[in-house]
Amino acid sequence: MAIKVSFKDLKAKVGVDDIAYYLGYRLDRSAGIGRYIEMVLDNGGINSDKLVIKNPNDKSSQTYFHRNGAKGGDVVNLILENINSFGESGCDIWEIVAKVMVRFANEPIPDYGDSKYLEKTGYNESQVFDPKRYETQPAEEHLKHMMSYFSRRKITEETVRVFSPFLCRIKDLNATAYGNYNLGFPYTEPGSVKVLGYEIRGYNGYKSKAAGTNSSSAAWIVDLSNKENPLDVRNVYFTESGYDIMAFYQANRLKIDKDSSVFVSLGGTFSDRQITGIMNHYSEARAMDCFDNDLPGRIYGVRMAGLLEGLHLNIIKSDSSVIIRTCDKEFSMSSDDVSIAELSKRVHLRYKVGQWKAAPAFKDWNDQIMNKPMSIIQGKSKYQRDEKLAESRKNCFKL
């Protein structure tokens, strides 16, 4: 079923300037106000970006282009340029664009037909989180139930006990067809204990978020430092799921200084404010990219490095490459080469984002502790080993 939303009608309510303001652009009054206006994204005078917006008094006909010569378009093009900046999710980019448009137009979320998968899981970002809808119980009091989720993922009881103050059992009181408890990862904002939603996991791969969960500025934040001063935290480790961050801790616990560490799951989404808000709170800490090894995970790392550097990055994926635009340059990378290290060869990065990835054979840290590689690694046969040994001996010098 096609999306029942009229972009033409929405463009009469949502202009290029509305989206630009949300992205951090501000009016440059020195450029004058008339048939055109200019809006600037100021990064401390470094790599600033300017938008020239035509028809500021008529939202339906507003278009833009970048002062540095980069192409522009209408409000839809600006959303597409910054598709990862709005904290929305969907089956494809057009569903995400539609959600952004209706949000800014204050319209009801449209009928997405088959894409109502979010509604079926009880997750709708247009809702306000209602904690009374959910019954929760402390994880420490139900460790046996907790282990029924974690043991199959090779996460040990020792690890679960470390993280249990930040876990819970959760039941959706509105879900009359399913009366059992699931596993909940409570979402909070940095420095706050107020729960603003949950990442939810269940049996048979079930995953969701509580209705109205704040995925823009909140995340599953596990502060194991036990220190009152956030300036004492030295490392903040980021992954894409609660399972991944616990697996990361388990695999590296002997190397990690737990007393100066914070562990964060973004829940499979990536909002700019999640990263910047957390790192502003732990302002003396280093952000550590522990995201997945696949292309989306490596793009997450690049985006995080750009955000913390104050760079406005537009990242566009094609079949075999990734195009990255900053305010003053454009370059491409092979999809296989996308990384923070490659970004640093093209853009000067003062803010050093660390990386602690799973081994290259594994998609993520949970797959690593389960010994579940992305593809089967073929071991050498006995014949191949004997042949290599004979070749090595033949090439050795005799004493």
Secondary structure, DSSP 8 states (H G I E B T S, - for coil): ------HHHHHTT--HHHHHHHHT-EE-GGG--SSEEEEEE-STTSS-EEEEEE-TT-GGG-EEEETTS---BSHHHHHHHTGGGS----SSHHHHHHHHHHHHTT------GGGTHHHHTT--TTS---GGGEEEEEGGGGHHHHHHHHGGGT--HHHHHHHGGG-EEEEETT-TT--S-EEEEE-B-TT------EEEE-GGG-EEE-TT---SS-BEEEE-S--S-GGG--EEEEESSHHHHHHHHHHHTTTS-GGGEEEEE-TT---HHHHHHHHHHTTTSEEEE---SSHHHHHHHHHHHHHHHT---EEEE-SSEEEEE-SS-EEEEEGGG-SHHHHHHHS---S--EE----TTSSSHHHHHTT--SS------HHHHHHHHHHHHHHS---
